[in-house]
């Protein structure tokens, strides 16, 4: 049973970043966090050619960064879970890894906000009023 768990854990750590990066390469609209029904993702804002090219470049850079954060977060969460399950684990080690998870989440959120600020700078006022912002690269339920 333990060998099978380790095997699937290793497979998940190896293949999840590839799956995540494959999802971010699709041409569809990015997932948006819409607080109202009258907003839309940036792809639906009637962008001109220059805006579109600049935003696509920013999106590529952000998605690469986001994939690294997601991979690092998953690895740290597995490490934290492993330490919690270890009867000989030191409490300070648990706290240290938990702080590292929190720091990665903070870095991820900061990267998302920075990306949105850069996209925002490219949009016209009428586009800004209709724009739905992106969701962070992690959620509270992720990793549970």
Backbone as a chain_set.jsonl record, in Angstrom:
{"seq": "XXXXXXXXXXXXXXXXXXXXXXXXXXXXXXXXXXXXXXXXXXXXXXXXXXXXXXXXXXXXXXXXXXXXXXXXXXXXXXXXXXXXXXXXXXXXXXXXXXXXXXXXXXXXXXXXXXXXXXXXXXXXXXXXXXXXXXXXXXXXXXXX", "coords": {"N": [[0.826, -1.187, 0.0], [1.921, 1.279, 0.827], [4.001, 1.571, -1.033], [2.56, 1.88, -3.378], [1.247, 4.286, -2.883], [3.413, 6.056, -2.722], [4.385, 5.754, -5.332], [2.239, 6.814, -6.901], [2.238, 9.394, -5.886], [4.748, 10.345, -6.724], [4.382, 10.201, -9.502], [2.347, 12.122, -9.761], [3.663, 14.472, -8.942], [5.541, 14.657, -10.977], [4.035, 14.772, -13.396], [1.951, 16.686, -13.052], [2.842, 19.464, -13.259], [3.297, 19.526, -16.041], [0.742, 19.077, -17.044], [-0.59, 21.317, -16.055], [0.796, 23.395, -17.358], [0.124, 22.759, -19.968], [-2.596, 23.31, -19.95], [-2.554, 26.064, -19.644], [-1.684, 26.939, -22.073], [-3.74, 26.899, -23.881], [-6.021, 28.433, -26.234], [-8.336, 29.562, -25.357], [-10.462, 31.728, -23.298], [-8.965, 33.089, -20.356], [-9.409, 31.939, -17.024], [-11.624, 33.801, -15.162], [-12.282, 35.972, -12.419], [-15.218, 36.922, -11.727], [-17.113, 39.309, -10.24], [-19.464, 40.333, -10.873], [-22.049, 40.074, -13.377], [-21.603, 41.542, -15.631], [-19.02, 41.706, -16.514], [-16.003, 40.746, -18.285], [-13.486, 38.416, -19.495], [-10.148, 39.431, -20.401], [-9.698, 38.8, -23.092], [-12.116, 39.255, -24.341], [-12.464, 41.958, -24.678], [-12.341, 43.62, -26.948], [-9.681, 44.17, -27.969], [-6.999, 46.029, -29.444], [-4.517, 45.304, -32.005], [-1.926, 45.813, -30.996], [-2.334, 45.902, -28.207], [-3.259, 43.305, -27.807], [-1.028, 41.704, -28.566], [0.876, 42.548, -26.662], [-0.375, 41.811, -24.255], [-0.61, 39.056, -24.601], [2.084, 38.345, -24.505], [2.711, 39.115, -21.859], [0.968, 37.352, -20.545], [2.08, 34.845, -21.234], [4.557, 34.949, -19.895], [3.658, 35.237, -17.25], [2.159, 32.866, -16.935], [4.156, 30.914, -17.106], [5.603, 31.527, -14.806], [3.607, 31.129, -12.915], [3.167, 28.375, -13.182], [5.539, 27.365, -12.128], [5.288, 28.252, -9.47], [2.978, 26.791, -8.714], [3.915, 24.165, -8.933], [6.008, 24.204, -7.043], [4.51, 24.792, -4.754], [2.889, 22.5, -4.575], [4.825, 20.527, -4.161], [5.89, 21.372, -1.688], [3.602, 21.148, -0.104], [3.177, 18.386, -0.163], [5.499, 17.639, 1.16], [5.015, 18.811, 3.656], [2.76, 17.35, 4.445], [3.906, 14.83, 4.628], [5.739, 15.213, 6.719], [3.99, 15.808, 8.805], [2.838, 13.305, 9.139], [4.886, 11.788, 10.089], [5.967, 10.222, 12.924], [8.298, 10.871, 14.328], [8.815, 13.456, 13.701], [9.904, 16.767, 14.149], [8.382, 19.485, 15.839], [9.14, 22.066, 15.206], [10.189, 21.778, 12.651], [7.859, 21.165, 11.237], [6.496, 23.601, 11.513], [8.287, 25.266, 10.157], [8.166, 24.309, 7.477], [5.464, 24.798, 6.99], [5.474, 27.597, 7.111], [7.023, 28.069, 4.842], [5.272, 27.157, 2.851], [3.255, 29.074, 3.142], [4.707, 31.395, 2.477], [5.288, 30.866, -0.224], [2.672, 30.937, -1.253], [2.083, 33.628, -0.777], [3.994, 34.828, -2.464], [3.065, 33.931, -4.907], [0.544, 35.176, -5.035], [1.396, 37.847, -5.051], [2.737, 37.88, -7.511], [0.565, 37.438, -9.231], [-0.936, 39.773, -8.789], [0.896, 41.696, -9.663], [1.054, 40.976, -12.368], [-1.585, 41.555, -13.17], [-1.616, 44.326, -12.769], [0.169, 45.122, -14.74], [-1.231, 44.3, -17.046], [-3.5, 45.854, -16.733], [-2.443, 48.409, -17.149], [-2.291, 48.459, -19.877], [-4.832, 48.633, -20.839], [-7.68, 50.483, -22.05], [-9.769, 53.037, -20.508], [-12.571, 52.377, -20.841], [-12.378, 49.672, -21.352], [-11.256, 48.75, -18.988], [-13.361, 49.095, -17.177], [-15.018, 46.99, -17.813], [-13.578, 44.699, -17.422], [-12.744, 41.511, -16.107], [-10.834, 40.313, -13.482], [-7.996, 38.088, -13.085], [-7.931, 34.819, -11.508], [-6.199, 33.82, -8.508], [-3.131, 31.813, -8.429], [-3.515, 29.714, -6.77], [-5.835, 28.119, -4.577], [-7.857, 28.223, -1.621], [-8.839, 25.676, -1.145], [-7.144, 24.072, -2.563], [-4.865, 21.44, -2.547], [-5.896, 20.107, -0.4]], "CA": [[0.0, 0.0, 0.0], [2.788, 2.441, 0.913], [4.716, 1.692, -2.306], [1.619, 2.394, -4.367], [1.036, 5.694, -2.554], [4.627, 6.761, -3.136], [4.423, 5.713, -6.791], [1.285, 7.779, -7.436], [2.712, 10.715, -5.488], [5.841, 10.713, -7.627], [3.77, 10.469, -10.806], [1.633, 13.38, -9.676], [4.648, 15.554, -8.896], [6.197, 14.743, -12.281], [3.146, 15.095, -14.508], [1.051, 17.802, -12.82], [3.299, 20.707, -13.893], [3.092, 19.442, -17.483], [-0.689, 19.244, -17.288], [-0.93, 22.711, -15.782], [1.317, 24.229, -18.438], [-0.661, 22.47, -21.166], [-3.852, 24.019, -19.822], [-2.355, 27.501, -19.784], [-1.356, 27.246, -23.461], [-4.898, 26.888, -24.754], [-6.365, 29.738, -26.778], [-9.591, 30.03, -24.796], [-10.315, 32.798, -22.312], [-8.416, 32.701, -19.063], [-10.404, 31.897, -15.968], [-11.758, 35.125, -14.574], [-13.028, 36.069, -11.175], [-16.21, 37.956, -11.988], [-17.991, 39.593, -9.114], [-20.744, 40.711, -11.458], [-22.278, 39.413, -14.659], [-21.319, 42.434, -16.751], [-17.591, 41.783, -16.8], [-15.521, 39.704, -19.188], [-12.026, 38.265, -19.515], [-9.445, 40.399, -21.244], [-9.826, 38.426, -24.505], [-13.394, 39.717, -24.871], [-12.534, 43.415, -24.521], [-12.065, 44.327, -28.215], [-8.307, 44.662, -27.926], [-6.358, 46.279, -30.735], [-3.408, 44.381, -32.252], [-0.808, 46.101, -30.093], [-2.738, 45.446, -26.875], [-3.349, 41.839, -27.823], [0.335, 41.151, -28.574], [1.522, 42.846, -25.382], [-1.017, 41.017, -23.209], [-0.218, 37.655, -24.811], [3.456, 38.207, -24.004], [2.62, 39.14, -20.398], [0.316, 36.111, -20.126], [3.045, 33.739, -21.342], [5.528, 35.071, -18.801], [2.963, 34.973, -15.997], [1.796, 31.448, -16.87], [5.375, 30.166, -16.782], [5.884, 31.796, -13.394], [2.518, 30.494, -12.158], [3.416, 26.931, -13.201], [6.616, 27.112, -11.165], [4.705, 28.398, -8.133], [2.082, 25.667, -8.453], [4.751, 22.99, -8.728], [6.682, 24.364, -5.751], [3.495, 24.669, -3.708], [2.495, 21.098, -4.451], [5.94, 19.807, -3.557], [5.955, 21.749, -0.272], [2.436, 20.592, 0.586], [3.469, 16.962, 0.031], [6.519, 17.562, 2.208], [4.348, 19.113, 4.922], [1.924, 16.198, 4.774], [4.807, 13.757, 5.024], [6.289, 15.526, 8.041], [2.89, 15.64, 9.767], [2.585, 11.88, 9.347], [6.081, 11.176, 10.666], [5.909, 10.314, 14.393], [9.527, 11.441, 14.866], [8.998, 14.811, 13.181], [10.063, 17.863, 15.089], [7.356, 20.517, 15.648], [9.737, 23.234, 14.549], [10.281, 21.429, 11.227], [6.502, 21.323, 10.708], [6.235, 25.044, 11.418], [9.146, 25.82, 9.114], [7.606, 23.955, 6.173], [4.195, 25.525, 6.879], [5.831, 28.977, 6.761], [7.463, 28.053, 3.447], [4.051, 27.073, 2.043], [2.622, 30.391, 3.225], [5.529, 32.335, 1.714], [5.059, 30.587, -1.645], [1.347, 31.455, -1.579], [2.209, 35.086, -0.817], [4.726, 35.168, -3.684], [2.161, 33.656, -6.017], [-0.44, 36.255, -5.039], [2.098, 39.062, -5.475], [2.978, 37.755, -8.956], [-0.713, 37.616, -9.896], [-1.279, 41.19, -8.724], [1.827, 42.398, -10.56], [0.606, 40.686, -13.741], [-2.811, 42.306, -13.433], [-1.258, 45.739, -12.865], [0.764, 45.312, -16.07], [-2.323, 44.203, -18.029], [-4.34, 47.032, -16.501], [-1.79, 49.571, -17.759], [-2.466, 48.385, -21.325], [-6.251, 48.743, -21.19], [-8.326, 51.795, -22.067], [-10.741, 53.149, -19.408], [-13.815, 51.64, -21.097], [-12.04, 48.249, -21.22], [-11.05, 48.495, -17.557], [-14.653, 49.013, -16.481], [-15.671, 45.716, -18.145], [-12.587, 43.636, -17.258], [-12.704, 40.603, -14.954], [-9.452, 40.004, -13.155], [-7.633, 36.669, -13.02], [-7.914, 34.175, -10.203], [-4.834, 33.507, -8.083], [-2.633, 30.512, -8.875], [-3.847, 28.707, -5.763], [-7.084, 28.39, -3.878], [-7.835, 27.728, -0.246], [-9.128, 24.244, -1.151], [-6.11, 23.351, -3.286], [-3.917, 20.717, -1.702], [-6.558, 19.433, 0.726]], "C": [[0.875, 1.257, 0.0], [3.558, 2.65, -0.399], [3.816, 2.297, -3.367], [1.364, 3.886, -4.131], [2.229, 6.531, -2.999], [4.697, 6.843, -4.649], [3.482, 6.762, -7.388], [1.66, 9.205, -7.054], [3.81, 11.221, -6.397], [5.29, 11.03, -9.025], [3.064, 11.819, -10.823], [2.593, 14.556, -9.701], [5.313, 15.738, -10.258], [5.258, 15.279, -13.358], [2.237, 16.287, -14.276], [1.566, 19.105, -13.423], [3.115, 20.692, -15.414], [1.625, 19.653, -17.833], [-1.106, 20.692, -17.094], [-0.435, 23.6, -16.91], [0.574, 23.973, -19.736], [-1.991, 23.204, -21.121], [-3.67, 25.512, -20.054], [-2.014, 27.886, -21.217], [-2.571, 27.306, -24.374], [-5.282, 28.309, -25.15], [-7.651, 30.312, -26.194], [-9.371, 31.124, -23.765], [-9.762, 32.269, -20.996], [-9.538, 32.731, -18.04], [-10.449, 33.26, -15.286], [-12.578, 35.063, -13.298], [-14.005, 37.225, -11.326], [-17.125, 38.117, -10.785], [-19.361, 40.047, -9.607], [-20.853, 40.053, -12.827], [-21.908, 40.285, -15.85], [-19.825, 42.591, -17.033], [-17.183, 40.624, -17.702], [-14.012, 39.587, -19.103], [-11.419, 39.206, -20.547], [-9.589, 40.075, -22.743], [-11.123, 38.925, -25.137], [-13.542, 41.225, -24.877], [-12.239, 44.204, -25.789], [-10.689, 44.983, -28.196], [-7.816, 44.991, -29.33], [-5.143, 45.364, -30.848], [-2.249, 44.563, -31.291], [-1.114, 45.63, -28.675], [-2.705, 43.922, -26.793], [-1.952, 41.207, -27.752], [1.025, 41.358, -27.226], [0.939, 41.981, -24.258], [-0.681, 39.54, -23.366], [1.187, 37.4, -24.289], [3.463, 38.189, -22.468], [2.01, 37.844, -19.864], [1.281, 34.928, -20.169], [4.033, 33.774, -20.175], [4.873, 34.738, -17.458], [2.626, 33.49, -15.859], [2.999, 30.565, -16.572], [5.702, 30.31, -15.298], [4.853, 31.081, -12.514], [2.723, 28.982, -12.087], [4.509, 26.552, -12.209], [6.08, 27.217, -9.742], [3.822, 27.21, -7.783], [2.873, 24.392, -8.162], [5.445, 23.045, -7.363], [5.698, 24.218, -4.592], [3.091, 23.217, -3.495], [3.589, 20.292, -3.757], [6.022, 20.099, -2.06], [4.766, 21.183, 0.512], [2.604, 19.088, 0.813], [4.494, 16.782, 1.147], [5.893, 17.82, 3.576], [3.484, 17.935, 5.373], [2.784, 15.037, 5.286], [5.365, 13.987, 6.431], [5.209, 15.383, 9.116], [2.66, 14.175, 10.106], [3.755, 11.144, 9.997], [6.057, 11.326, 12.188], [7.159, 10.943, 15.013], [9.743, 12.902, 14.437], [9.02, 15.838, 14.302], [9.0, 18.938, 14.792], [7.908, 21.736, 14.921], [9.875, 22.999, 13.042], [8.921, 21.591, 10.553], [6.196, 22.808, 10.506], [7.053, 25.694, 10.308], [8.572, 25.543, 7.722], [6.281, 24.687, 5.95], [4.45, 26.992, 6.526], [6.277, 29.066, 5.308], [6.271, 27.963, 2.495], [3.381, 28.442, 1.998], [3.387, 31.434, 2.405], [5.357, 32.127, 0.211], [3.694, 31.105, -2.089], [1.377, 32.979, -1.685], [2.926, 35.539, -2.09], [3.85, 34.99, -4.916], [1.125, 34.771, -6.144], [0.192, 37.562, -5.505], [2.366, 39.04, -6.98], [1.685, 37.972, -9.735], [-1.105, 39.099, -9.914], [-0.386, 42.003, -9.647], [1.429, 42.196, -12.025], [-0.631, 41.516, -14.077], [-2.554, 43.807, -13.545], [-0.671, 46.038, -14.242], [-0.3, 45.245, -17.168], [-3.194, 45.45, -17.933], [-3.767, 48.264, -17.189], [-1.974, 49.608, -19.275], [-3.911, 48.632, -21.778], [-6.726, 50.195, -21.163], [-9.379, 51.836, -20.952], [-12.028, 52.358, -19.632], [-13.592, 50.125, -21.016], [-11.875, 47.872, -19.753], [-12.373, 48.299, -16.818], [-15.354, 47.677, -16.721], [-14.803, 44.496, -17.826], [-12.795, 42.839, -15.983], [-11.243, 40.254, -14.707], [-9.249, 38.501, -13.079], [-7.758, 36.137, -11.607], [-6.466, 33.904, -9.807], [-4.438, 32.1, -8.505], [-2.833, 29.426, -7.831], [-5.199, 29.081, -5.195], [-6.975, 27.817, -2.479], [-8.041, 26.22, -0.197], [-8.025, 23.432, -1.814], [-5.175, 22.669, -2.294], [-4.55, 20.026, -0.516], [-7.027, 18.066, 0.325]], "O": [[0.601, 2.199, -0.744], [3.746, 3.789, -0.827], [4.254, 3.128, -4.162], [1.277, 4.657, -5.086], [2.059, 7.598, -3.589], [5.034, 7.893, -5.196], [3.878, 7.515, -8.278], [1.42, 10.132, -7.827], [3.809, 12.386, -6.796], [5.693, 12.012, -9.648], [3.174, 12.57, -11.792], [2.357, 15.535, -10.41], [5.615, 16.866, -10.647], [5.644, 16.144, -14.144], [1.774, 16.869, -15.257], [0.782, 19.811, -14.058], [2.812, 21.725, -16.01], [1.306, 20.333, -18.809], [-1.886, 21.23, -17.88], [-1.169, 24.472, -17.375], [0.409, 24.895, -20.534], [-2.468, 23.675, -22.154], [-4.557, 26.158, -20.611], [-2.054, 29.071, -21.547], [-2.451, 27.72, -25.527], [-4.909, 29.27, -24.479], [-8.016, 31.444, -26.511], [-8.233, 31.419, -23.398], [-10.057, 31.147, -20.585], [-10.506, 33.477, -18.19], [-9.417, 33.797, -14.884], [-13.449, 34.209, -13.133], [-13.653, 38.378, -11.078], [-17.815, 37.184, -10.374], [-20.309, 40.13, -8.826], [-19.871, 39.542, -13.365], [-21.903, 39.799, -16.981], [-19.423, 43.526, -17.726], [-17.92, 39.651, -17.861], [-13.33, 40.526, -18.693], [-12.102, 39.702, -21.442], [-9.601, 40.986, -23.57], [-11.212, 39.006, -26.363], [-14.649, 41.728, -25.065], [-11.907, 45.386, -25.692], [-10.556, 46.193, -28.384], [-8.174, 44.313, -30.294], [-4.776, 44.711, -29.87], [-1.659, 43.589, -30.825], [-0.262, 45.033, -28.017], [-2.193, 43.341, -25.836], [-1.725, 40.285, -26.969], [1.679, 40.451, -26.711], [1.677, 41.481, -23.41], [-0.487, 38.842, -22.37], [1.451, 36.355, -23.695], [4.132, 37.359, -21.854], [2.47, 37.301, -18.859], [1.302, 34.105, -19.254], [4.306, 32.749, -19.55], [5.461, 34.043, -16.629], [2.791, 32.917, -14.782], [2.873, 29.57, -15.859], [6.035, 29.334, -14.625], [5.203, 30.497, -11.489], [2.479, 28.373, -11.045], [4.41, 25.53, -11.529], [6.381, 26.37, -8.901], [3.906, 26.679, -6.676], [2.533, 23.636, -7.253], [5.465, 22.06, -6.625], [6.011, 23.599, -3.576], [2.968, 22.762, -2.357], [3.311, 19.478, -2.876], [6.202, 19.184, -1.255], [4.918, 20.784, 1.667], [2.217, 18.573, 1.862], [4.369, 15.88, 1.976], [6.206, 17.127, 4.544], [3.483, 17.572, 6.549], [2.429, 14.358, 6.25], [5.448, 13.056, 7.232], [5.484, 14.895, 10.212], [2.324, 13.846, 11.243], [3.611, 9.992, 10.408], [6.122, 12.447, 12.692], [7.087, 11.493, 16.113], [10.758, 13.504, 14.786], [8.252, 15.769, 15.261], [8.75, 19.259, 13.631], [7.215, 22.358, 14.116], [9.695, 23.925, 12.25], [8.835, 22.093, 9.432], [5.698, 23.213, 9.455], [6.56, 26.574, 9.602], [8.502, 26.445, 6.888], [6.007, 25.147, 4.841], [3.715, 27.567, 5.723], [5.947, 30.028, 4.615], [6.258, 28.617, 1.452], [2.986, 28.909, 0.93], [2.78, 32.258, 1.721], [5.287, 33.096, -0.546], [3.568, 31.653, -3.184], [0.763, 33.552, -2.585], [2.519, 36.515, -2.721], [3.891, 35.795, -5.846], [0.862, 35.252, -7.246], [-0.419, 38.304, -6.274], [2.237, 40.065, -7.649], [1.696, 38.616, -10.784], [-1.553, 39.613, -10.939], [-0.863, 42.902, -10.34], [1.466, 43.135, -12.82], [-0.709, 42.11, -15.152], [-3.209, 44.487, -14.335], [-0.97, 47.071, -14.842], [-0.274, 46.037, -18.11], [-3.574, 46.027, -18.951], [-4.511, 49.071, -17.747], [-1.832, 50.663, -19.891], [-4.17, 48.817, -22.967], [-6.251, 51.015, -20.376], [-9.834, 50.787, -20.498], [-12.527, 51.728, -18.699], [-14.504, 49.38, -20.655], [-12.305, 46.799, -19.328], [-12.484, 47.442, -15.942], [-16.195, 47.271, -15.919], [-15.27, 43.365, -17.955], [-12.996, 43.407, -14.909], [-10.509, 39.934, -15.642], [-10.211, 37.735, -13.016], [-7.7, 36.89, -10.635], [-5.601, 33.772, -10.673], [-5.284, 31.293, -8.89], [-2.348, 28.31, -8.013], [-5.647, 30.22, -5.318], [-6.087, 27.012, -2.199], [-7.494, 25.546, 0.677], [-7.977, 22.214, -1.642], [-4.751, 23.278, -1.312], [-3.85, 19.421, 0.296], [-7.606, 17.349, 1.141]]}, "num_chains": 1, "name": "protein.A"}
